[in-house]
Structures are given as structure tokens and as C-alpha cells.
Amino acid sequence: MIPPQVLLGAYAQGVFPMADQGELTWFSPLLRGVIPLDHGFHIPHGMKRAMKRSPFVVKWDTDFRGTMQGCADRERTWIDATILESYCLLHRLGYAHSVEVHDEEGLQGGLYGVALGKAFFGESMFSRKTDASKFALVALVRELQARGFMLLDTQWLTDHLRKFGGIEVPRDEYQRRLKDALGPQDGVFHPPPLGPGA
């Protein structure tokens, strides 16, 4: 298991881990994917229509492990047992969060990530039904905006995220944004509240 302070310290430096065939590798991309939380985020028209008639209900932190397992349930995954248990511990400590999309048949999609200061580091998302992960993303952005977060890190930029206003920024610019979002660091990390009712 990765010790919590090691993981949190890495995020504070703009570094994150992924596992590949039992090997843990740390990344700090030259181009970093982010979703602007000011005026850059937008919901595609088709998604707005889907939201009006959807049976989905969004929940926070009710099934963190199940959300991670949903993200890992693909042909090739970087979420191994070490990653799973390390982030489940971060969740118990209040730093890692899941946004879950449910319907009457259960968990259908969601995402998880790490909150530190005014930064949220998105790790992965999944869908079992159409648009489920998109619902989770919209809920996350709205919550981050409401709580004054400054940075939503998506690690890399995908076509899926680009449709919601995602952009790429060079590493040096990302580091500036990260420093602003984290504020003064005294070496002691305090988990920010996140989710309705937090």
C-alpha cells in the first residue's frame, strides 16, 4: 500500500501514480488536462436534454470501493490491488471521494478522485449505462464551483473531456495553477469538505 502522506505529497507536487503489470509508475505529464471551473466548463446540448429526462440519481461517497472497481473493470486497467487499497484508505481519511450515479438497478457509473486544498484530482470514471459518467462529471463540477475550488485536474485530456471544455496546459502553467489552488503548505494536509451536506 502507498502511505497516505506519500500520495498526498505527490499530488501536492503535481505527480500521480499508475500501476502496470505489478509495477508502480509516477507521472507528471508535459501537457496536463484540466477543466476550467470559471467560465470554461460547458454541458453539451445533448447532455442537457438527457439530464431533463434521466432516471439517474447522483450520490457522494456511498460506495467508494464499488466506484473504483467499476473504473477498473475494463480489459486493461492501471488500478491494481495496491492502488485500490491505497485510495480506499485515502477515502476513509477524507481525501478521496466518489461521485456515483445510481438508478433503480444500482450503481451505473461514476468517478473518483482526490481533494486537496482547492484542487480536485480526477482519477478515473466509468459507465455501465449511457451518459452515467457524464452525469457524475457535471455533479462534480457544480460541487467544486459551489465550494470555490480553483483546479480540476483530469491528468490527460480525452475527446470526452474536451466536449465539456477540457483543455491542456503546459507543465509549468499547471504547477502555477496547482500552487494557487493549494495555498500555503505547512506539510500538514487537511481534507477539505466535499459533497452535499459536507
Number of C-alpha atoms within 10 A of each C-alpha: 11 15 11 15 13 10 17 20 15 16 20 21 12 20 15 19 17 17 16 12 9 11 10 14 11 11 12 15 16 13 17 21 23 23 22 19 20 11 8 11 19 16 13 11 9 8 13 11 10 13 15 8 8 12 11 21 16 17 18 20 18 12 15 23 17 15 26 25 16 20 21 18 12 10 5 9 13 20 20 18 12 16 18 17 16 17 25 18 17 22 21 12 12 18 24 25 26 28 27 32 29 19 15 9 6 11 22 22 28 32 28 29 22 22 27 22 23 19 25 26 20 22 20 20 23 25 19 13 14 11 20 25 22 23 25 27 22 18 19 25 19 12 15 21 16 10 14 13 20 20 27 26 24 21 21 17 18 13 8 10 18 16 13 18 17 24 20 19 17 12 16 12 13 21 16 10 17 23 19 15 20 17 11 9 10 6 9 8 15 12 15 14 14 19 16 8 5 6
